[in-house]
Amino acid sequence: MKLTVNVKLTPAELAAAFCELDDEAQAQFFIDAARIAETWGGAGPAMQWFTVGRHLKTCACSTYEARAMVREIADAIEMETA
């Protein structure tokens, strides 16, 4: 028997679940998100990532910590491939 339950999570609940994952599972989250985003069509994920970045930069709700987290992930990627 297969049971499917749809549960709508808030961004805060999704963030809390993400923070409970280990580094491998957190990386897998990004891998899966990127794979899903590639199916969007239209302007595709690049425009979405741009608008998220713009929101993190300009929105009053954004924080230094959120921007630093994204930068630190990007910096780690660059350090590993350089």
Backbone as a ProteinNet text record, in pm:
[ID]
protein_1_A
[PRIMARY]
MKLTVNVKLTPAELAAAFCELDDEAQAQFFIDAARIAETWGGAGPAMQWFTVGRHLKTCACSTYEARAMVREIADAIEMETA
[TERTIARY]
83.3	0	89	48.4	121.3	27.3	75.7	-1.6	72.4	4.8	63.2	-9	69.3	13.7	77.6	-4	46.6	45.1	162.1	176	243.8	182.2	242.1	329.8	459	554.4	578	596.8	636.5	786.3	836.4	981	1059.4	1008.2	1078.2	1082.8	974.6	972.3	1066.1	1068	1158.3	1303.5	1331.9	1467.8	1509.8	1418.7	1450.9	1481.9	1403.9	1428.5	1563.5	1594	1721.1	1837.9	1825.7	1933.1	1956.3	1859.8	1876.9	1952	1968.4	2038.9	2189.1	2260.7	2406.9	2452.8	2582.1	2633.6	2605.5	2613.9	2587.5	2441.3	2350.3	2207.9	2175.9	2241.1	2219.9	2268.9	2383.9	2433	2335.9	2282.8	2186.9	2061	2021.3	1907.6	1931.9	2050.4	2081.5	2089.7	2144.8	2152.7	2013	1924.4	1786.5	1711.8	1730.2	1663.9	1708.6	1837	1888.3	1829.4	1819.5	1762.9	1616.3	1540.4	1399.6	1387.5	1469.5	1463	1489.7	1572.3	1602	1479	1373.7	1251.6	1152.2	1181.3	1086.2	1052.7	1147.3	1121.1	1120.2	1073.7	1068.4	1205.6	1211	1338.5	1430.3	1373.7	1452.6	1500.8	1584.4	1628.4	1717.6	1792.1	1885.2	1812.2	1696.4	1620	1568.7	1527.9	1480.8	1594.2	1711.9	1825.4	1864.1	1854.5	1882.7	1785.1	1656.3	1557.5	1569.3	1606	1630.1	1748.8	1855.4	1972.5	1938.8	1861.6	1820.7	1736.7	1648.6	1564.7	1651.9	1749.4	1838.8	1920.6	1947.3	2028	1946.4	1821.8	1748.6	1630.7	1581.5	1460.4	1490.4	1401.8	1417.1	1411.8	1349.5	1338.7	1467.6	1558.8	1682.7	1776.6	1871.5	1968.8	2110.4	2204.5	2345.6	2376.4	2321.4	2349	2302.5	2187.9	2138.1	2229.9	2270.2	2360.9	2496.7	2545.7	2674.7	2668.5	2557.7	2544.5	2557.9	2488.7	2495.2	2636.3	2698.9	2836.8	2934.3	2918.5	3009.6	2996.6	2875.5	2856.9	2926.5	2903.7	2966.7	3118.6	3169.5	3315.1	3372.8	3304.5	3353.7	3356.8	3258.1	3255.9	3376.5	3400.8	3513	3646.7	3661.3	3786.5	3811.5	3709.6	3725.5	3760.8	3719.2	3741.2	3859.3	3915.3	4027.4	4155.3
-116	0	123.9	220.2	346	455.8	537.1	647.8	776.9	867.6	997.2	1103	1185.1	1291.7	1422.1	1519.9	1651.8	1741.9	1794	1882.6	2009.6	2122.5	2249.3	2300.4	2316.4	2365.9	2514.2	2585	2725.1	2729.6	2841.5	2852.3	2825.6	2870.9	2848.2	2699.3	2626.7	2482.6	2407.9	2448.2	2385.2	2413.3	2535.9	2570.8	2489.8	2473	2394.1	2249.7	2193	2055.2	2046.2	2144.1	2147.1	2152.5	2234.4	2250.4	2125.1	2036.1	1910.3	1805.5	1830.2	1735.7	1747.4	1637.9	1647	1709.4	1734.7	1804.1	1730.1	1598.7	1521.1	1536.2	1529.3	1543.2	1686.3	1785.6	1924.1	1944.5	1887.2	1895.8	1826.6	1711.5	1639.4	1722.9	1800.6	1891.2	1986.1	2047.5	2139.7	2068	1947.6	1868.9	1839.5	1796.3	1766	1891.9	2001.9	2127.6	2173.4	2162.5	2200.9	2112	1983.9	1889.8	1924.7	1951.7	1988.6	2120.8	2218.4	2350.5	2344	2249.8	2236.1	2197.5	2150.9	2111.2	2226.3	2343.1	2453.2	2511.3	2511	2573.1	2725.3	2791.4	2938	2998.2	3096.7	3161.5	3068.2	2960.7	2860.5	2905.4	2823.4	2850.9	2973	3009.3	3122.5	3249.5	3274	3393.8	3384.7	3266.2	3248.8	3273.7	3219.3	3239	3386.6	3454.3	3597.9	3674.7	3642.8	3716.3	3684.6	3562.2	3528.7	3610.9	3615.9	3695	3841.8	3895	4035.5	4059	3964.7	3975.4	3974	3883.6	3877.7	4005.6	4071.1	4193.2	4315.6	4324.7	4450.5	4448.5	4333.5	4326.9	4357.9	4432.3	4465.1	4340.5	4234	4111.4	4028.9	4059	3982.9	4016.7	3926.5	3946.7	3926.9	3984.4	3962.7	3812.9	3743.1	3600	3518.3	3553.3	3480.4	3502.3	3626.9	3656.1	3589.6	3590.1	3527.6	3377.1	3314.2	3169.7	3134.6	3210.1	3183.6	3207.9	3315.9	3345.6	3237.2	3188.6	3086.5	2955	2920.1	2799.7	2819.5	2935.9	2963.8	2967.1	3027.9	3032.7	2892.6	2806.9	2669.6	2594.2	2616.7	2551.8	2598.3	2727.4	2781.5	2731.4	2721.5	2672.6	2528.5	2449.1	2306.6	2285.5	2376.3	2354.3	2433.1	2520.6	2604	2526.1
0	0	0	-80.8	-85.6	-37.8	54.6	108.2	76.4	11.7	-20	61.4	129.4	210.7	164.5	135.7	98.3	220.7	252.9	367.3	318.3	341.5	301.9	415.8	385.5	484.5	463.8	571.7	562.2	530.9	480.8	460.9	589.4	704.1	830.8	865.3	839.7	867.5	773.3	647	551.3	588.5	631	673.9	795.5	891.1	1011	972.8	881.1	836.4	765.3	679.9	608.8	707.5	812	910.4	994	999	1071.5	989.9	859.8	773	792.6	763.9	764.5	632.3	620	502.2	372.7	374.9	253.2	209.9	303.8	271.4	228.6	290.3	247.7	105.2	71.2	-66.3	-162	-122	-205.7	-228.7	-128.3	-143	-260.5	-265.4	-374.6	-508.3	-508.9	-632.6	-684.4	-595.3	-635.8	-677.2	-604.9	-641.5	-780.2	-809.1	-940.9	-1050.5	-1023.2	-1120.7	-1148.8	-1045.4	-1061.1	-1137.2	-1101.2	-1164.3	-1313.9	-1356.6	-1499.6	-1581.4	-1516.8	-1589.2	-1602.9	-1548.5	-1545.7	-1682	-1774.4	-1904.2	-1892.1	-1995.7	-1994.3	-1970.2	-1882.2	-1850.7	-1772.5	-1719.9	-1650.6	-1514.5	-1453.8	-1317.4	-1304.1	-1407.3	-1394.8	-1353.8	-1412.5	-1377.2	-1233.5	-1191.2	-1054.1	-955.1	-982.5	-891.5	-887.3	-1003.6	-1007.9	-919.3	-930.6	-851.7	-702.7	-669.3	-527.8	-476.6	-554.7	-515.1	-499.6	-593.1	-583.8	-458.1	-428.8	-309.5	-183.7	-179	-63.1	-48.5	-161	-157.6	-117.5	-164.1	-151.4	-54.9	-17.5	63.8	210.8	271.7	413.2	501.2	453.1	533.1	531.3	439.6	428.5	543.9	566.8	673.7	621.7	693.9	663.4	668.2	767.2	784.6	663.9	608	490.2	370.9	348.8	237.1	258.4	382.1	412.6	389.4	423.1	402.9	254.4	169.8	25.4	-26.7	18.1	-25.2	19.7	142.7	195.4	118.2	79.1	-3.4	-137.6	-201.1	-330.7	-318.2	-212.3	-191.7	-176.5	-103.9	-84.2	-216.7	-301.6	-432.5	-514.9	-514.3	-591.2	-538	-407.8	-349.1	-387.9	-396.2	-428	-574.6	-664	-805.3	-860	-777.3	-825.2	-828
[MASK]
++++++++++++++++++++++++++++++++++++++++++++++++++++++++++++++++++++++++++++++++++

